[in-house]
Amino acid sequence: MNSPTTPIAANLRDLLSREIKSAELLRALIVVGPMVAAYFIARETALLNLGLVAVSLLIPALRLHLPPKVVAWHYLAILVTFAALFLAAPIKPLFVVLTALAGFLAVAGTRYGEDFRMLGNWVFIPAVYLACEVREGVNAAEAIRHAGVIIVSSPIALALVCAIRIYDQRRDGDAASSFGPPAATWFLPALATAMAVFAAAALVEILDLAQGQWVMWSAASVVVGDLTASTDKLKQRAIGALVGVPLGFLAGSVLPQSRVGYALAVLAATLTLISFSRYVLGFGLRCFFIALAASFAGGASGIAEERIVNVLIGGTFGLIAVALTEIVWLRVLRRPRSPG
């Protein structure tokens, strides 16, 4: 009786093992789960946002085998960048310039090792996201309180990630971390990222776009190399948004508003940052759970539409910036040099 189902079960296990990074998922649950539990106890929304800090520390710590000392420096960089952007937010031109500078520095670190890009990304993403998120729809006093809760509680995230790294090092041996060889061309990708983020941030501030962090995040995200690679990254993000957001909205439309559902959907969205082997699958599910979380909070329709539009606008800025830097660079290479 069981023989027909055995191959199906085996194939399903194989599929899940290929698509889901179970070891990283378990560790992400260990560092993000306590934030969700604390949210239920304290009813403090800022504690859910702290989960992004935790997973942003965890991803490079696991993939680059970082020792706790480097994790601590990464943590400090996130807090400093977040604080600078948060304090600059009321002064729109300053915020735009500082956000573009953060995008430039996120990539410029590859001058000293290619894997510094991962560290840079996971400073830029949480800092920009939180600087926008904590001010969304609240007055200045509430935003400052929200930011204060994140900063004061953030050592918990650092401690959990460091504990996981200490455990992994003792179990697997303390291999020295390396950031790889210096990037052959670091300035052009850094310049393209800064240009894309500057344009995205300026548009967000001029038009006062809701959920503007997704425009800036998407602008930086698609700058991954040449124009072909960047176009492919934008296609994956567009597919993920166009499929995931409507499905999340449909699922949320048949479910009642719920604080528990909201927290679990936010947790699931955070876990998609680390849990899946294929980017398009992880991003699509992230869009799904973000729309679902918005539905549980009572505002899925507007956020669902904004998510798709912001992903496409930001990605377009990224493509334009990559194309412009490539064109200028090719012209520089082709320019005849005067004899010395």
ZIJO-V607931 format. One record per residue. N is the residue number from 1. RES is the residue in one small letter. BURIAL is I if it has 16 or more other ideal C-beta (glycine too) atoms within 10 Angstrom, else O. D_CENTER is the distance of its C-alpha to the mean C-alpha in Angstrom with 1 decimal. Layout:
# ZIJO-V607931
N&RES&BURIAL&D_CENTER ; N&RES&BURIAL&D_CENTER
This chain:
# ZIJO-V607931
1&m&O&46.7 ; 2&n&O&43.4 ; 3&s&O&43.6 ; 4&p&O&42.2 ; 5&t&O&39.0 ; 6&t&O&38.5 ; 7&p&O&37.2 ; 8&i&O&34.8 ; 9&a&O&33.4 ; 10&a&O&33.2 ; 11&n&O&31.4 ; 12&l&O&28.9 ; 13&r&O&28.3 ; 14&d&O&27.8 ; 15&l&O&25.4 ; 16&l&O&23.3 ; 17&s&O&23.5 ; 18&r&O&22.3 ; 19&e&O&19.4 ; 20&i&O&18.2 ; 21&k&I&17.5 ; 22&s&O&19.6 ; 23&a&O&19.8 ; 24&e&I&16.1 ; 25&l&O&16.0 ; 26&l&O&18.9 ; 27&r&I&17.4 ; 28&a&I&14.3 ; 29&l&O&16.9 ; 30&i&I&18.8 ; 31&v&I&16.3 ; 32&v&I&14.7 ; 33&g&O&18.1 ; 34&p&I&19.9 ; 35&m&I&17.6 ; 36&v&I&18.5 ; 37&a&O&22.1 ; 38&a&I&22.3 ; 39&y&I&21.1 ; 40&f&O&24.0 ; 41&i&O&26.4 ; 42&a&O&25.6 ; 43&r&O&24.4 ; 44&e&I&21.9 ; 45&t&I&18.7 ; 46&a&I&17.1 ; 47&l&I&17.2 ; 48&l&I&14.8 ; 49&n&I&12.2 ; 50&l&I&13.1 ; 51&g&I&11.7 ; 52&l&I&8.1 ; 53&v&I&9.9 ; 54&a&I&11.7 ; 55&v&I&9.3 ; 56&s&I&7.5 ; 57&l&I&11.2 ; 58&l&I&12.2 ; 59&i&I&10.3 ; 60&p&I&12.0 ; 61&a&I&14.9 ; 62&l&I&15.8 ; 63&r&O&15.3 ; 64&l&I&16.9 ; 65&h&I&19.4 ; 66&l&I&18.9 ; 67&p&I&21.8 ; 68&p&I&21.3 ; 69&k&O&22.4 ; 70&v&I&19.6 ; 71&v&I&17.1 ; 72&a&I&18.9 ; 73&w&O&18.5 ; 74&h&I&14.8 ; 75&y&I&14.9 ; 76&l&O&17.2 ; 77&a&I&15.2 ; 78&i&I&12.3 ; 79&l&I&15.2 ; 80&v&O&17.1 ; 81&t&I&14.5 ; 82&f&I&13.6 ; 83&a&O&17.4 ; 84&a&I&18.3 ; 85&l&I&16.1 ; 86&f&I&17.2 ; 87&l&O&20.8 ; 88&a&I&20.7 ; 89&a&I&19.5 ; 90&p&O&23.1 ; 91&i&O&24.2 ; 92&k&O&22.5 ; 93&p&O&23.6 ; 94&l&O&22.5 ; 95&f&I&19.0 ; 96&v&I&18.7 ; 97&v&I&20.1 ; 98&l&I&18.0 ; 99&t&I&14.7 ; 100&a&I&16.1 ; 101&l&I&17.3 ; 102&a&I&14.0 ; 103&g&I&12.7 ; 104&f&I&16.0 ; 105&l&I&15.9 ; 106&a&I&12.6 ; 107&v&I&14.6 ; 108&a&I&18.0 ; 109&g&I&17.8 ; 110&t&I&18.4 ; 111&r&O&21.9 ; 112&y&O&22.5 ; 113&g&I&20.8 ; 114&e&I&18.5 ; 115&d&I&16.2 ; 116&f&I&15.4 ; 117&r&I&12.9 ; 118&m&I&10.7 ; 119&l&I&11.4 ; 120&g&I&11.0 ; 121&n&I&7.5 ; 122&w&I&6.6 ; 123&v&I&9.0 ; 124&f&I&8.0 ; 125&i&I&4.5 ; 126&p&I&6.3 ; 127&a&I&9.5 ; 128&v&I&9.3 ; 129&y&I&7.9 ; 130&l&I&10.6 ; 131&a&I&13.1 ; 132&c&I&13.3 ; 133&e&I&13.1 ; 134&v&I&15.8 ; 135&r&I&18.1 ; 136&e&O&17.8 ; 137&g&O&21.3 ; 138&v&O&22.8 ; 139&n&O&25.3 ; 140&a&O&24.9 ; 141&a&O&26.4 ; 142&e&O&24.2 ; 143&a&I&21.0 ; 144&i&O&22.5 ; 145&r&O&23.3 ; 146&h&I&19.8 ; 147&a&I&18.3 ; 148&g&O&21.2 ; 149&v&I&20.6 ; 150&i&I&17.0 ; 151&i&I&18.4 ; 152&v&O&21.5 ; 153&s&I&19.9 ; 154&s&I&17.2 ; 155&p&O&19.8 ; 156&i&I&19.8 ; 157&a&I&16.3 ; 158&l&I&17.4 ; 159&a&O&20.7 ; 160&l&I&19.4 ; 161&v&I&17.2 ; 162&c&I&20.2 ; 163&a&O&22.5 ; 164&i&I&20.8 ; 165&r&I&20.9 ; 166&i&O&24.6 ; 167&y&O&25.4 ; 168&d&I&24.0 ; 169&q&O&25.8 ; 170&r&O&29.0 ; 171&r&O&28.9 ; 172&d&O&28.0 ; 173&g&O&29.4 ; 174&d&O&27.9 ; 175&a&O&26.8 ; 176&a&O&26.1 ; 177&s&O&22.6 ; 178&s&O&22.5 ; 179&f&I&20.0 ; 180&g&O&22.0 ; 181&p&O&24.3 ; 182&p&O&23.6 ; 183&a&I&22.3 ; 184&a&O&25.3 ; 185&t&O&23.8 ; 186&w&I&21.0 ; 187&f&O&22.2 ; 188&l&I&21.9 ; 189&p&I&18.2 ; 190&a&I&17.5 ; 191&l&I&19.8 ; 192&a&I&18.4 ; 193&t&I&14.9 ; 194&a&I&16.7 ; 195&m&I&18.8 ; 196&a&I&16.2 ; 197&v&I&14.2 ; 198&f&I&17.7 ; 199&a&I&18.9 ; 200&a&I&15.9 ; 201&a&I&16.2 ; 202&a&I&20.0 ; 203&l&I&20.0 ; 204&v&I&18.0 ; 205&e&I&20.4 ; 206&i&O&23.5 ; 207&l&O&23.1 ; 208&d&O&21.5 ; 209&l&I&19.0 ; 210&a&I&17.7 ; 211&q&I&14.0 ; 212&g&I&13.7 ; 213&q&I&10.2 ; 214&w&I&9.4 ; 215&v&I&12.0 ; 216&m&I&10.7 ; 217&w&I&7.1 ; 218&s&I&9.1 ; 219&a&I&11.8 ; 220&a&I&10.1 ; 221&s&I&8.5 ; 222&v&I&12.1 ; 223&v&I&13.8 ; 224&v&I&14.3 ; 225&g&O&18.0 ; 226&d&O&21.0 ; 227&l&O&21.3 ; 228&t&O&21.9 ; 229&a&O&18.7 ; 230&s&I&16.7 ; 231&t&I&18.7 ; 232&d&O&18.0 ; 233&k&I&14.2 ; 234&l&I&14.8 ; 235&k&O&17.3 ; 236&q&I&15.1 ; 237&r&I&12.5 ; 238&a&I&15.7 ; 239&i&O&17.3 ; 240&g&I&14.6 ; 241&a&I&14.6 ; 242&l&O&18.4 ; 243&v&I&19.1 ; 244&g&I&16.6 ; 245&v&I&17.0 ; 246&p&I&20.8 ; 247&l&I&21.2 ; 248&g&I&19.2 ; 249&f&I&21.4 ; 250&l&O&24.5 ; 251&a&I&23.9 ; 252&g&I&23.3 ; 253&s&O&26.4 ; 254&v&O&28.7 ; 255&l&O&27.3 ; 256&p&O&28.3 ; 257&q&O&26.2 ; 258&s&O&25.3 ; 259&r&O&23.6 ; 260&v&O&23.4 ; 261&g&I&21.9 ; 262&y&I&19.3 ; 263&a&I&18.3 ; 264&l&I&18.4 ; 265&a&I&16.3 ; 266&v&I&13.5 ; 267&l&I&14.0 ; 268&a&I&13.9 ; 269&a&I&10.7 ; 270&t&I&9.0 ; 271&l&I&11.1 ; 272&t&I&10.1 ; 273&l&I&7.0 ; 274&i&I&9.9 ; 275&s&I&13.1 ; 276&f&I&13.9 ; 277&s&O&15.6 ; 278&r&O&15.3 ; 279&y&O&12.2 ; 280&v&I&14.0 ; 281&l&I&14.9 ; 282&g&I&11.6 ; 283&f&I&10.1 ; 284&g&I&13.6 ; 285&l&I&13.8 ; 286&r&I&10.5 ; 287&c&I&12.2 ; 288&f&I&15.4 ; 289&f&I&14.5 ; 290&i&I&13.0 ; 291&a&I&16.3 ; 292&l&I&18.2 ; 293&a&I&17.0 ; 294&a&I&18.0 ; 295&s&I&21.3 ; 296&f&I&22.0 ; 297&a&I&21.6 ; 298&g&O&23.9 ; 299&g&O&22.0 ; 300&a&I&20.6 ; 301&s&O&22.5 ; 302&g&O&21.2 ; 303&i&I&17.5 ; 304&a&I&17.8 ; 305&e&I&19.4 ; 306&e&I&17.1 ; 307&r&I&14.0 ; 308&i&I&15.9 ; 309&v&O&17.4 ; 310&n&I&14.3 ; 311&v&I&12.6 ; 312&l&I&16.0 ; 313&i&I&16.8 ; 314&g&I&13.7 ; 315&g&I&14.1 ; 316&t&I&17.8 ; 317&f&I&17.4 ; 318&g&I&15.6 ; 319&l&I&18.5 ; 320&i&I&21.1 ; 321&a&I&19.9 ; 322&v&I&20.0 ; 323&a&O&23.4 ; 324&l&O&24.8 ; 325&t&I&24.1 ; 326&e&O&25.6 ; 327&i&O&28.6 ; 328&v&O&29.3 ; 329&w&O&28.9 ; 330&l&O&31.3 ; 331&r&O&33.8 ; 332&v&O&33.7 ; 333&l&O&34.5 ; 334&r&O&37.3 ; 335&r&O&38.8 ; 336&p&O&42.2 ; 337&r&O&42.6 ; 338&s&O&45.8 ; 339&p&O&48.1 ; 340&g&O&48.2
